[in-house]
Amino acid sequence: MNTLRKAYEQSYYPPVPTRLTRRFRTNLIWQFIRFIIINIKMLRMVRKH
C-alpha cells in the first residue's frame, strides 16, 4: 500500500469557509440565538434525569 502523498495535493489544503459561513460565525445575533437553543437543549436533557 502506497501511503506517500504528493506535495500540493488537494488533500493538503483545508476547506475554506464560504462567505455565508464566515458571516454566521461573526454575527453576534446568530451566536446569541444558537446559545439560547443549545441551552434549551441542555435544560431538556437535565430535566429528564
N, C-alpha and C positions, 0 to 999 in steps of 0.2 A: 504494500500500500504506500503510495507516494503522498507524504504529508507536507512536502515543501510547497510554499506558495511563491508566486512570482511577485516581484515588487510592483507596486502601484496597481494591484488588482482591485476590483470593485469592493471586495470584502474588507479591504484595509481602511476604507473611508466610512466613518459613522454616518447614519442617516441625518440629514439636516432638516430641522423642523420647518414646516410651512409657515407662511406669513400669518395664517389664521391661528395656528398652534402657538406661535410666539405672542400673538395678541391676547389669547386666552391666558397664557401664563403670566402676563404682566398686567392684566386688567384686575384692579382691586375689587370691583363689584362682583365679577365672576368668582374670584377667590373667596370672597365672603359667602356667596351662595353655596359654593362647594363645601366650605367649612360648616355651614349650617346643616347641609344634607348629611355629611359624614357624622356630625354629632347626633343627629336624629337616629341614624342607623345604629350608632353605638348605644344610645339610650334604649332602643328597642331590644338589642341583644342583652343588655344588662338586666332589663326587666323580666326577661324570660327565665332567668335563673333565680 
